[in-house]
Amino acid sequence: MLVEKEQLLIKSLQECMIVCNHCLNECLTEEQVAPMLDCIHMNRESIQFCSYLEQAIIRKSPYAKEFAEICLSVCEDCANECKKHDHRHCQYCAEICKECVEACKTFLEA
């Protein structure tokens, strides 16, 4: 059974993956895709590391804390990249990534 802090982190990770997928897809439909490439790449990284951490928590992996540290860093980088763009989807993604960073910090403090 997952404890509350794990459940809250998983919820945040899932939301982050959904929003990053949306942002990535929206970036690909922009008229000028080239300026969005770093954002696209960071979204993809964030999705992958959120997924890795989610699975590590569910499996009760002894490496979950290490994954959380990496995920925190990746989501922070994704938020910083998304903030550079004025698109609504990028700004929202930055906000959700920051929430995921905070959820990772809470998980690591426990």
C-alpha positions in Angstrom: 0.0 0.0 0.0 1.3 3.4 -0.9 1.5 6.0 1.8 0.0 9.5 1.3 3.2 11.2 0.3 3.7 8.6 -2.4 0.2 8.9 -3.7 0.4 12.7 -3.8 3.7 12.5 -5.8 2.3 10.0 -8.2 -0.7 12.3 -8.8 1.7 15.2 -9.5 3.8 13.0 -11.8 0.8 11.9 -13.8 -0.4 15.5 -14.2 3.0 16.6 -15.2 3.3 13.9 -17.9 -0.2 14.8 -19.3 0.6 18.5 -19.4 4.1 18.0 -20.8 2.6 15.8 -23.6 0.1 18.5 -24.4 2.8 21.1 -24.5 5.1 19.0 -26.6 2.2 18.4 -29.1 1.3 22.0 -29.2 4.9 23.0 -29.8 5.0 20.7 -32.8 2.0 22.5 -34.3 3.6 26.0 -34.0 4.2 27.8 -37.3 7.9 28.1 -36.3 8.9 24.8 -34.7 12.7 25.5 -34.6 12.6 28.0 -31.8 10.6 25.4 -29.8 13.0 22.5 -30.1 14.6 22.9 -26.7 11.1 23.0 -25.1 10.1 19.9 -27.1 13.2 18.1 -25.9 12.7 19.1 -22.3 9.1 18.1 -22.3 10.1 14.7 -23.6 12.8 14.3 -20.9 10.3 15.4 -18.2 7.7 12.8 -19.4 10.3 10.0 -19.3 11.7 10.8 -15.9 8.3 11.3 -14.4 7.3 7.9 -15.8 10.5 6.3 -14.4 9.9 7.8 -10.9 6.2 6.8 -11.0 7.2 3.2 -11.7 9.9 3.2 -9.1 7.5 4.3 -6.4 4.9 1.8 -7.4 7.5 -1.0 -7.3 8.9 0.3 -4.0 12.3 0.5 -5.7 15.2 1.2 -3.3 16.3 3.7 -6.0 13.1 5.8 -5.8 14.8 8.7 -3.9 17.6 8.8 -6.5 15.0 8.9 -9.3 13.2 11.7 -7.4 16.3 13.8 -7.3 16.9 13.4 -11.0 13.2 14.0 -11.8 13.2 17.1 -9.7 16.1 18.5 -11.7 14.6 17.6 -15.0 11.2 19.1 -14.2 12.9 22.2 -12.9 14.9 22.5 -16.2 11.7 21.9 -18.2 9.8 24.6 -16.2 12.7 27.0 -16.9 12.7 26.3 -20.6 8.9 26.5 -20.9 8.9 29.9 -19.1 11.0 31.3 -22.0 8.0 31.0 -24.3 4.8 33.1 -24.2 2.5 30.4 -25.4 -0.2 29.6 -22.9 0.6 25.8 -23.1 4.2 26.5 -22.2 3.4 28.8 -19.3 0.9 26.3 -17.9 3.5 23.5 -18.4 6.1 25.5 -16.5 3.6 25.9 -13.6 2.8 22.2 -13.5 6.4 21.2 -13.7 7.2 23.5 -10.7 4.4 21.8 -8.8 6.0 18.5 -9.6 9.4 19.8 -8.4 7.7 20.7 -5.0 6.1 17.3 -4.8 9.5 15.7 -5.4 11.0 17.8 -2.6 8.3 16.8 -0.2 8.9 13.1 -1.1 12.6 13.5 -0.5 12.2 15.2 2.8 10.3 12.3 4.3 
